[in-house]
Amino acid sequence: MKPLRVAIIGAGMGGIAAAVKLRRLAGVEFVIFEQSAGVGGTWFDNRYPGCEVDVHSHAYSFSFLKYDWKRTHATQPELLAYAEHVVDHFGLRPHLRLDTRVTDLVWEESTSTYTLSTSDGESAEFDVVVSALGLLSVPRYPEWPGLETFAGPCFHTSRWEEHDLAGKNVAVVGTGSTAVQIVPAIAPIAAKVHVFQREPGWIEPKNEREYSPRERAFFRTVPLAQRLNRAWIFHKGNRRFKGYDVGSRRQGRMRALCEGFIAGSITDPATRAAVTPGYPWGCKRPVLSSTFYPALNRDNVELVPHAVTTVSPYGVVDATGKARDIDVLILSTGFQPTKFLASLDVKGRDGRSIHDVWRERASAFLGITVPGFPNFFMLYGPNTNGGVSVIAQLERQAEVMVRAVRRMRRDRRAVDTSPDAARRFVAWVDKRLATSASAMNSGCHNYYHDPSGHNVTQWPAGHLAYAVATRVIDRLGLRAR
């Protein structure tokens, strides 16, 4: 019997998860396409100073492989090494096509296959396609007047450029999860660091540290140690999730934790006031950092609690009209997470483009499949961000895909999604998110909502709920058609 051919687009954590789980299936061949020169996804692309993960290492890792982590929260080099290790451990390198960007997918009804095209002009047919492009991969560049005239180094954090910052006046624009890692890392080097904050965010102490040799030996040698620690992290994460309900006691506890952290970390009263949000905890992504607030106490670090409005060849101007001379401009201005599959054009049944289907709103059944696009699966699709650890979410999504591929291999029929099931899923998600702190009327700017106001990124519950949903209701929506 002819084997099923599967294309995986992306060799980040999602693509690796899909490949590991597919390799256990007999009668399946797969190829992993990756536009970068190496595996790791975001951990290959992001190499800025201080780059590390926000989630405990034992949770931000695959459940199917124990690993000797050095820190409670892994740094970018360790995470990149981990991705390489998983690829080598499971023998995935022969399946990799690096430096190859997939541009188009076209469904062929007569053969029940996709024609996949790449940027170098090649094309091939696949029975199944898995998109693992990630959520935070397309940088958001500001449209400030004069930005193109800036004479010094200017770059987005996800496209980090190495420059000697010693003795330089540096502007870091943004105070999200990336900026709070960069500022403490470069402050001891630069002459002056200006931190531009459009809007404050709730920041929690991260409490990251190196594992002691004794702890590492314990996790290596005691069979259940990592699994039990992982379970405990997920249990705490599920409890913490209750804080997203603005009327809950947990919401009050999270705010009190963050306010106490501000009071105990920042010496200047004006700075303390400037970094304290006026909206509920969880309205925008909570940030974890133990070092950002102390960095604001340094004499060479200035918090500017205003947005940048214009740029000149040698400086920037904030919303109050004040100009500051700078040598280096670092854009920590986020990504475009609501533009799913931005680099990929997918055409399904009747030649419809997925971007036309998503013209009003990006949505998918379980965040994985879209009606009218048979045998096409997304990892980290609409409304799947959250749930303690994205790695765990990716594993559940990969398992849905594998179960569908197993049915295809057995029945030799394409699998499509029920439109009714997809609509019911989206309606349930919207209902749950309507009472969340991240709702549009909560008083903050976040990356969760599309231009029409739909929250298209967030999963409205903990990981346990997603695990149950992907295990129980996937058959209600995915059927042979």
C-alpha positions in Angstrom: 0.0 0.0 0.0 1.3 3.4 -0.9 2.4 5.4 2.2 0.7 8.6 3.2 2.9 11.6 2.6 2.8 14.4 5.3 4.4 17.8 5.0 5.2 19.7 8.2 5.8 23.4 7.8 8.1 24.7 10.5 10.8 23.1 12.6 10.1 24.9 15.9 8.6 23.1 18.9 5.3 22.5 17.1 6.9 21.0 14.1 9.2 18.8 16.2 6.2 17.6 18.3 4.3 16.7 15.1 7.3 14.8 13.7 8.0 12.8 16.8 4.4 11.6 17.1 4.1 10.9 13.4 7.3 8.7 13.3 5.5 6.1 15.4 3.0 5.5 12.6 3.7 2.8 10.1 2.8 3.6 6.5 3.6 7.4 6.8 6.4 9.4 5.3 7.0 13.0 6.3 9.1 16.0 5.4 9.8 19.0 7.7 10.2 22.3 5.8 11.9 25.1 7.7 12.7 28.6 6.3 15.6 29.2 8.7 19.0 27.6 8.6 18.3 25.5 11.8 15.6 24.1 14.0 14.1 25.7 17.1 11.7 28.2 15.6 11.5 31.2 17.9 14.5 30.0 19.8 16.5 30.1 16.6 15.3 33.5 15.5 15.4 35.3 18.9 19.0 35.8 20.1 18.8 39.1 22.0 20.6 39.6 25.3 18.8 38.1 28.3 16.5 35.9 26.1 14.9 33.1 28.1 11.6 31.4 28.6 8.8 32.5 31.0 7.7 29.0 31.9 9.4 26.5 34.2 11.7 24.3 32.2 10.0 21.0 33.3 6.7 22.4 31.8 8.2 24.1 28.8 9.4 20.7 27.4 8.0 17.6 25.8 6.3 15.1 28.0 7.8 12.2 26.0 11.5 12.9 26.8 13.3 13.6 30.1 16.0 16.2 30.0 18.7 17.5 32.3 17.7 21.1 32.6 20.3 23.5 34.1 17.9 26.2 35.2 14.3 26.6 36.5 13.8 28.8 33.4 15.9 27.9 30.4 17.9 30.5 28.4 17.7 30.8 24.7 21.0 28.8 24.1 19.8 26.0 26.3 16.4 25.9 24.6 18.0 25.8 21.2 20.3 23.0 22.4 17.2 21.2 23.6 15.4 21.4 20.2 18.6 20.1 18.6 18.7 17.3 21.1 15.1 16.2 20.5 15.7 16.2 16.7 18.8 14.0 17.1 17.3 11.7 19.8 14.4 10.8 17.5 16.4 10.8 14.3 14.5 13.6 12.6 17.4 15.2 10.6 16.9 13.1 7.5 13.4 14.5 7.3 14.5 18.2 7.4 14.5 20.6 4.5 16.2 23.7 6.0 16.4 27.1 4.2 13.2 26.2 2.4 10.1 28.5 2.7 6.7 27.1 1.8 4.7 29.7 0.0 1.5 28.0 -1.4 -0.7 25.0 -0.8 -3.4 24.1 -3.3 -5.9 21.3 -2.7 -6.5 18.9 -5.6 -9.9 17.3 -5.3 -9.3 14.7 -7.9 -6.3 13.2 -6.1 -7.2 14.3 -2.5 -3.7 15.9 -2.2 -2.1 19.3 -1.7 0.4 20.7 -4.1 3.0 22.4 -2.0 5.2 25.1 -3.5 8.3 26.6 -2.1 10.1 30.0 -2.6 12.8 28.3 -4.8 10.2 27.2 -7.3 9.9 23.6 -6.4 6.6 21.8 -5.9 5.5 18.4 -4.6 2.3 16.5 -3.6 1.3 15.6 -0.1 -1.7 13.8 1.3 -1.6 15.8 4.6 -0.1 19.2 5.5 0.6 20.4 9.1 1.3 24.1 9.6 3.5 24.7 12.6 4.4 28.4 11.8 4.0 29.6 15.3 2.1 32.6 16.7 4.8 35.2 17.5 6.9 35.1 14.4 5.9 38.1 12.2 7.4 41.3 13.7 5.3 44.4 14.2 7.1 47.5 13.0 5.9 50.9 14.0 4.8 53.6 11.5 6.5 56.6 13.2 7.2 59.6 10.9 10.9 59.8 10.3 11.8 56.2 11.3 13.5 55.6 8.0 15.7 58.6 8.5 17.3 57.4 11.7 21.1 57.3 11.2 22.1 54.8 13.8 21.5 51.0 14.2 17.7 50.3 14.3 16.3 46.8 14.5 13.5 44.7 15.9 14.3 42.4 18.8 13.5 39.3 16.9 16.0 40.4 14.2 18.7 41.2 16.7 21.9 42.8 15.4 25.1 42.7 17.3 26.5 46.1 18.0 28.9 47.4 20.6 26.6 49.2 23.1 29.4 50.4 25.4 29.2 54.1 25.9 26.0 54.4 23.7 22.7 56.1 24.4 20.2 53.3 23.7 16.4 53.6 23.3 14.3 50.4 24.0 10.8 51.0 22.8 8.3 48.7 24.7 8.0 47.1 28.1 6.6 43.6 27.2 8.2 40.2 27.8 11.1 40.8 25.5 12.0 44.3 26.6 12.1 43.4 30.3 14.8 40.8 29.5 16.8 43.1 27.3 17.0 46.2 29.6 18.7 44.5 32.6 21.1 42.7 30.2 22.3 45.9 28.4 22.0 48.4 31.3 25.5 47.5 32.7 27.0 48.1 29.3 25.3 51.1 27.8 26.0 54.7 28.8 22.2 55.4 29.0 19.1 53.3 28.4 15.8 55.1 27.7 12.9 52.7 28.2 9.7 54.0 26.4 6.5 52.6 27.9 3.3 53.3 26.1 1.3 51.5 28.7 2.4 49.7 31.9 1.9 46.0 32.3 1.5 43.8 35.4 4.8 42.2 36.2 5.3 39.2 38.5 8.6 38.1 40.1 10.0 35.2 38.0 12.3 33.7 40.7 14.5 32.1 38.1 17.7 30.4 39.2 20.3 27.7 38.4 19.4 24.2 39.6 22.0 23.0 42.2 24.1 19.9 41.3 22.1 18.0 43.9 18.8 19.0 42.3 19.9 18.1 38.8 21.1 14.7 40.0 17.8 14.2 41.8 15.8 14.9 38.6 18.1 12.8 36.5 18.1 9.7 38.7 14.7 9.6 40.4 12.3 8.2 37.6 9.2 10.1 38.5 10.8 13.3 39.8 10.5 15.4 36.6 7.0 14.1 36.0 5.8 15.0 39.5 7.4 18.4 39.3 5.8 19.0 35.9 2.4 18.0 37.3 2.8 20.4 40.2 3.7 23.3 37.9 0.6 22.5 35.8 -1.6 22.3 38.9 -0.4 25.8 40.1 -0.9 27.1 36.6 -4.5 25.9 36.5 -5.2 27.6 39.8 -3.5 30.8 38.6 -5.8 30.8 35.6 -8.7 31.5 37.8 -7.3 35.0 38.3 -8.4 35.9 34.7 -12.0 36.1 36.1 -12.1 39.8 37.0 -14.5 39.1 39.9 -12.5 36.3 41.5 -10.5 36.3 44.7 -7.5 35.0 42.7 -7.7 38.2 40.6 -7.2 40.2 43.8 -4.4 38.0 44.9 -2.5 38.4 41.6 -2.9 42.2 41.7 -1.7 42.3 45.3 1.3 40.2 44.4 2.3 42.5 41.6 1.7 45.7 43.6 3.8 44.3 46.4 6.6 43.5 43.9 6.5 47.1 42.7 6.6 48.5 46.2 9.5 46.3 47.2 11.6 46.7 44.1 11.5 50.3 42.9 12.8 53.2 45.0 11.4 56.2 43.1 7.7 56.9 43.9 7.1 58.5 40.5 8.5 55.4 38.7 6.4 53.1 41.0 3.3 55.1 39.9 4.2 55.0 36.3 4.6 51.2 36.1 1.4 50.5 38.0 -1.5 49.6 35.6 -5.0 50.8 36.0 -6.6 47.8 34.5 -7.2 44.2 35.8 -4.4 41.7 36.0 -4.5 39.5 32.9 -6.0 42.2 30.6 -2.8 41.9 28.6 -0.2 39.1 28.9 1.3 39.1 32.4 5.0 39.6 32.3 7.4 37.6 34.5 10.7 39.2 35.4 12.8 39.5 38.6 15.4 41.9 37.2 13.5 44.6 35.2 12.2 46.7 38.2 15.6 46.7 39.9 17.2 47.8 36.6 14.9 50.9 36.7 16.7 52.0 39.9 20.0 52.4 38.0 21.3 56.0 37.4 21.8 55.2 33.7 18.2 53.9 33.1 15.3 56.2 32.4 11.7 55.1 32.2 9.8 57.3 29.8 6.1 56.6 30.5 5.0 57.9 27.1 4.8 56.5 23.5 7.3 57.4 20.8 5.6 59.6 18.2 8.4 60.7 15.8 12.0 59.8 14.9 14.8 62.1 13.7 18.2 61.1 12.3 19.7 61.3 15.8 16.9 60.8 18.3 13.3 60.2 19.1 10.4 62.3 20.3 7.8 61.1 22.8 4.1 62.0 23.1 4.8 65.0 25.3 7.0 66.5 22.6 10.3 65.9 24.4 13.2 64.9 22.2 16.1 62.6 23.3 19.3 62.0 21.5 20.1 58.4 21.0 22.7 56.2 19.2 20.8 52.9 18.9 17.1 52.3 18.5 15.8 48.9 19.6 12.2 48.1 18.6 10.5 45.8 21.2 7.2 46.5 19.5 5.8 43.0 19.4 4.4 40.8 16.7 1.3 40.4 14.5 -0.3 37.3 16.2 -3.8 37.8 14.7 -2.5 37.4 11.2 -2.4 33.6 11.1 -0.6 31.9 8.3 0.6 35.3 7.1 3.4 33.9 5.0 1.4 31.0 3.5 -1.4 31.0 1.0 -3.7 27.9 1.4 -6.4 27.1 -1.1 -8.9 24.4 -0.2 -12.0 23.1 -1.8 -13.5 25.1 -4.7 -10.2 27.1 -4.8 -11.1 29.2 -1.7 -8.2 30.9 0.0 -8.1 30.5 3.8 -7.4 34.2 4.0 -10.7 34.9 2.2 -12.5 32.6 4.6 -10.9 34.5 7.5 -11.7 37.9 6.0 -14.0 38.7 9.0 -12.3 36.5 11.6 -9.7 33.8 11.9 -11.2 30.7 13.5 -10.7 27.0 13.6 -12.2 23.9 15.2 -10.1 23.3 18.4 -7.8 25.9 16.8 -6.6 23.1 14.5 -8.8 22.6 11.4 -11.0 24.8 9.1 -14.0 23.5 7.2 -13.3 23.2 3.5 -9.6 22.6 4.0 -9.4 18.8 4.1 -6.3 17.1 5.6 -4.9 20.5 6.7 -3.9 20.9 10.4 -2.6 23.9 12.3 -0.5 23.9 15.5 -0.8 27.0 17.6 -3.9 28.1 15.5 -6.6 30.5 16.5 -7.7 30.6 20.2 -5.1 28.1 21.5 -2.6 30.4 23.2 -2.3 29.8 26.9 -3.0 26.8 29.1 0.2 27.0 31.3 2.7 25.8 28.6 2.4 26.2 24.8 4.5 23.0 24.5 1.7 21.0 26.1 -0.9 22.6 23.9 1.2 21.7 20.8 1.4 18.1 21.9 -2.3 17.9 22.2 -2.8 19.4 18.7 -0.2 17.1 17.2 -2.1 14.1 18.7 -5.4 15.2 17.1 -3.5 15.3 13.8 -2.0 11.9 14.3 -5.3 10.3 15.2 -6.8 11.8 12.0 -3.8 10.5 9.9 -4.3 7.1 11.4 -7.9 7.1 10.2 -6.9 8.3 6.8 -4.3 5.6 6.5 -7.0 3.0 7.4 -9.9 4.3 5.4 -8.1 6.1 2.5 -10.5 8.9 2.7 -9.9 12.7 3.2 -10.8 14.2 6.6 -12.7 17.5 6.7 -14.3 19.6 9.5 -18.0 19.9 10.2 -19.0 23.6 9.8 -21.6 23.2 12.6 -18.9 21.8 15.0 -16.6 24.7 14.2 -19.3 27.3 14.8 -20.2 25.7 18.1 -16.6 25.7 19.2 -16.0 29.3 18.4 -19.3 30.3 20.1 -18.2 28.5 23.3 -14.8 30.2 23.2 -16.3 33.6 22.8 -18.8 33.1 25.6 -15.9 32.1 28.0 -13.7 35.0 26.9 -16.5 37.5 27.4 -16.0 37.5 31.2 -12.2 37.3 31.1 -9.9 40.2 32.0 -8.7 40.2 28.4 -12.1 41.3 27.1 -12.0 44.4 24.9 -13.7 46.6 27.6 -11.1 45.9 30.3 -9.1 49.1 29.6 -5.8 47.9 28.1 -4.2 47.3 24.7 -3.3 43.7 24.1 -2.3 41.5 21.1 -5.2 39.2 21.6 -7.8 40.9 19.4 -8.1 41.4 15.6 -9.1 44.8 14.1 -12.8 43.9 14.4 -12.4 43.2 18.2 -12.5 39.4 18.2 -10.2 37.7 20.6 -8.7 35.2 18.1 -5.5 34.2 20.0 -6.4 33.1 23.6 -7.6 29.7 24.9 -10.2 30.5 27.6 -9.3 27.8 30.2 -6.4 25.8 31.5 -4.5 23.1 29.8 -6.5 20.3 31.4 -9.7 21.6 29.6 -7.8 21.7 26.3 -6.5 18.2 26.8 -10.0 16.9 27.4 -11.5 18.8 24.5 -8.9 17.6 22.0 -9.4 14.0 23.2 -13.1 13.9 23.5 -14.7 16.2 20.9 -12.3 16.0 18.0 -14.3 13.1 16.4 -17.4 15.3 16.5 -15.8 17.8 14.1 -13.4 15.7 12.0 -15.0 13.3 9.7 -14.3 11.5 6.4 -15.8 13.6 3.6 
